[in-house]
């Protein structure tokens, strides 16, 4: 059974932040050796708690062990391995060119930690999306307060227990609780806030951060479109769409939110998608060990209101007691339908036809900028046209979701879908200040830079142009 979450009062939160600020002032976190040691300790903690974490994910979202490991625990462990191996390189000052006018001298960029940071995690990937940013925060030399979602209470409790066992609270601590705990945290001054969640709550976080001029990363969401051209590999396209849409029962910020399907291919695609759903989860997905559940009754009820019985062509079965919604396809959907008015965040896939690729692009551009955009086509010119003429946090061609698994690609939103990016070295940079440093020698000095200037401007103009190269 999960432990009841207790709201943290303003005084408790204030003391937590003060303790972390005092810890940061000791300077311990600035040593790269310290950072690597803490990353190794975090890996040790996760390995020790692996079975508890997977069990918590099952209790919160009914994630099977394999999905829980691949999308949460394993994902974080892979990030940790890279950070342990590369933090020394990331943290090393990087020399840059110094123009002739500034000789004799040297210039470099010195990454320095920001200080006391706050990471607010969501409930849909309650382990990965809380711990992955933490890796960058540690690698960059910060202290951190972690705020997990109260909706995923079992995972929240497990992470809190793990962090408390392995780390000093002045360095890392978990603040559990609901709205009141979040409000009290946001009232404090942090040096950086990293938030993953809805656009609505993201705006609240942004307003709170602005009071202290605190920089933020906002990882939000939106209606991520999936264009399916007529020039495709039918089976692979359907399989990859079903995978991306139904992993974690559609409760994924970058899940394909709706399909824009070419008229010539629509009937065949719908048929193949149905076939792949049955192949993945059987005739009755409620009996599949690999098909999860909706997080709570609130979100279940919200999703049910988006269902239109007249447009359901597959699935549609619901069970409130078990928070189960079957994989559901809705055809002949229009932009005015309820299911197109908000991010779905569930196993409902609306289908809209298009004839010309320009029409699909116009439909996407009529809405807010999405976190992800998917395009299936064998024609490079059509793909290029989509990429050039749309704006989104990221793009994945002929697949879904998988771009997030490439550590060399920064992950983040644009416009309503977010601010900032992370993953791998990008996370390190997110939690660092890139401090510019110029070091001048006493061996040479340029007298004409000093007053009185007299008539030196005519001479200075060509010299500046030449020596600043």
WOPEPE-V946875 format. One record per pair of residues at least 4 apart in sequence whose C-alpha atoms are under 6 Angstrom apart, sorted by the first residue. I is the first residue (numbers start at 0). J is the second residue. D is the distance in Angstrom with one decimal. If there is no record, write none. Layout:
BEGIN
I_J_D + I_J_D
END
This chain:
BEGIN
1_153_5.3 + 4_176_5.2 + 5_176_5.5 + 6_176_4.6 + 6_180_5.3 + 7_180_5.0 + 9_13_6.0 + 9_183_5.3 + 18_169_5.2 + 19_169_4.3 + 19_170_6.0 + 22_169_5.4 + 28_140_4.8 + 29_140_5.2 + 34_137_6.0 + 34_138_5.5 + 35_83_5.7 + 45_49_5.6 + 53_67_5.9 + 55_153_4.9 + 55_154_5.0 + 56_60_5.8 + 56_62_5.8 + 57_61_3.9 + 57_62_4.5 + 59_151_5.3 + 60_292_5.5 + 60_294_5.6 + 61_291_4.7 + 61_292_5.7 + 62_67_5.7 + 62_291_5.4 + 63_67_6.0 + 63_289_5.7 + 66_70_5.8 + 67_71_5.5 + 68_72_4.7 + 68_73_5.1 + 69_73_5.1 + 70_74_5.7 + 71_126_5.9 + 71_127_4.6 + 75_127_6.0 + 75_131_5.6 + 82_86_5.3 + 86_90_5.9 + 86_138_5.9 + 90_110_6.0 + 92_108_5.5 + 92_109_4.5 + 93_107_5.3 + 93_108_5.2 + 94_106_5.9 + 94_107_4.0 + 95_106_5.6 + 95_107_5.2 + 97_105_5.9 + 97_106_5.8 + 98_467_4.8 + 98_468_5.7 + 99_466_4.6 + 99_467_6.0 + 100_466_4.7 + 100_467_5.7 + 103_440_5.5 + 104_438_5.4 + 104_439_4.2 + 104_440_5.6 + 105_437_5.8 + 105_438_5.2 + 106_436_5.7 + 106_437_4.4 + 107_436_5.4 + 108_434_5.5 + 108_435_4.8 + 109_433_5.8 + 109_434_4.9 + 110_431_5.8 + 110_432_5.6 + 110_433_4.6 + 110_434_5.8 + 111_431_5.4 + 111_432_5.2 + 112_139_5.4 + 112_140_5.0 + 112_141_5.5 + 112_431_4.8 + 113_190_5.9 + 113_431_5.6 + 114_141_5.0 + 114_190_5.6 + 115_141_6.0 + 115_142_5.0 + 115_143_5.8 + 115_189_5.6 + 115_190_5.4 + 116_143_4.7 + 116_189_5.6 + 116_190_5.6 + 116_191_4.8 + 116_192_5.9 + 117_143_5.6 + 117_144_4.9 + 117_192_4.8 + 118_145_5.0 + 118_192_6.0 + 118_193_4.7 + 118_194_5.9 + 119_146_4.7 + 119_194_4.8 + 120_128_5.9 + 120_129_4.7 + 120_147_4.9 + 120_148_6.0 + 120_195_5.5 + 121_125_5.6 + 121_148_5.3 + 121_195_5.8 + 121_196_5.4 + 122_148_5.3 + 122_150_5.9 + 122_151_5.2 + 123_250_5.9 + 124_128_5.7 + 126_130_6.0 + 127_131_5.6 + 135_139_6.0 + 135_426_4.8 + 135_427_4.5 + 136_141_5.5 + 136_430_5.4 + 137_141_5.6 + 139_427_5.4 + 139_430_5.9 + 139_431_5.7 + 142_170_4.8 + 143_171_5.1 + 144_171_5.9 + 144_172_5.1 + 144_173_5.8 + 145_173_4.6 + 146_173_5.9 + 146_174_5.2 + 147_155_5.5 + 149_176_5.9 + 149_177_5.5 + 159_173_5.3 + 162_166_5.6 + 168_172_4.8 + 176_180_5.3 + 185_207_5.9 + 190_213_5.8 + 191_213_5.8 + 191_214_5.4 + 191_215_5.8 + 192_215_4.8 + 193_215_5.7 + 193_216_4.8 + 194_217_5.0 + 195_218_4.5 + 195_219_5.9 + 196_219_5.2 + 197_201_6.0 + 197_219_5.2 + 198_219_5.4 + 208_212_6.0 + 208_213_4.9 + 216_418_5.4 + 216_419_4.9 + 217_417_4.9 + 217_418_4.9 + 218_417_5.0 + 219_416_4.9 + 219_417_5.0 + 220_252_5.2 + 220_370_5.3 + 220_416_4.8 + 221_342_5.3 + 221_369_5.0 + 221_416_5.8 + 222_256_5.2 + 222_342_5.0 + 222_369_5.6 + 223_255_5.4 + 223_256_5.0 + 223_369_5.1 + 223_371_5.1 + 223_372_5.5 + 224_255_5.8 + 224_256_5.7 + 224_257_5.3 + 224_372_5.4 + 225_255_5.7 + 225_258_4.8 + 225_259_6.0 + 225_373_4.4 + 225_374_5.7 + 226_258_6.0 + 226_259_4.7 + 226_374_4.6 + 227_260_4.8 + 227_375_4.8 + 228_261_5.4 + 228_375_5.9 + 228_376_5.2 + 229_261_5.7 + 229_264_5.3 + 230_376_5.3 + 230_377_5.4 + 231_376_5.1 + 231_377_5.6 + 232_236_5.9 + 237_272_5.0 + 238_275_5.9 + 239_398_5.7 + 241_245_5.9 + 242_246_5.8 + 243_254_5.6 + 243_399_5.2 + 243_400_5.6 + 244_249_5.2 + 244_254_5.1 + 244_255_5.5 + 245_249_4.6 + 245_346_5.8 + 248_291_5.7 + 248_345_5.8 + 248_346_5.3 + 249_344_5.5 + 249_345_4.1 + 249_346_4.7 + 250_344_4.7 + 250_345_5.1 + 253_371_5.6 + 257_348_5.6 + 257_349_5.0 + 258_350_4.8 + 259_351_5.0 + 259_352_5.7 + 260_265_5.8 + 260_352_4.9 + 260_353_5.9 + 261_352_5.7 + 261_353_5.0 + 261_354_5.6 + 262_352_5.5 + 262_353_5.8 + 262_354_5.7 + 277_281_4.4 + 277_282_5.4 + 280_284_4.9 + 280_287_5.6 + 292_322_5.7 + 292_323_5.4 + 293_322_5.3 + 296_300_6.0 + 305_337_5.7 + 305_338_4.9 + 310_329_5.1 + 310_330_5.5 + 311_328_5.8 + 311_329_4.4 + 312_328_5.7 + 312_329_5.7 + 313_327_5.4 + 313_328_5.1 + 314_325_5.5 + 314_326_5.5 + 314_327_4.4 + 315_325_5.8 + 315_327_5.2 + 316_324_6.0 + 316_325_5.3 + 317_323_5.6 + 317_324_4.5 + 318_322_5.8 + 318_323_5.0 + 326_346_5.1 + 327_347_4.8 + 328_348_4.9 + 328_349_6.0 + 329_349_4.7 + 329_350_6.0 + 330_350_4.9 + 331_351_6.0 + 332_350_5.9 + 332_351_5.5 + 334_339_5.6 + 368_390_6.0 + 368_391_5.3 + 368_414_5.9 + 369_391_5.0 + 369_416_5.6 + 370_391_5.6 + 370_392_4.4 + 370_412_4.9 + 370_416_5.1 + 371_391_5.7 + 371_392_5.5 + 371_393_4.8 + 371_394_5.7 + 372_394_4.8 + 373_394_5.9 + 373_395_5.1 + 373_396_5.8 + 374_396_5.0 + 374_397_6.0 + 375_396_5.9 + 375_397_4.4 + 383_387_6.0 + 392_411_5.5 + 392_412_3.9 + 392_413_5.2 + 406_422_5.7 + 406_423_5.4 + 409_420_5.6 + 409_421_5.3 + 409_422_5.6 + 410_420_5.0 + 410_421_5.3 + 411_419_5.8 + 411_420_4.1 + 412_416_4.6 + 412_417_4.1 + 412_418_5.8 + 413_417_5.0 + 413_418_6.0 + 421_425_4.7 + 421_426_4.2 + 422_426_5.0 + 455_459_6.0 + 459_463_5.8 + 462_466_5.8 + 463_467_5.7
END
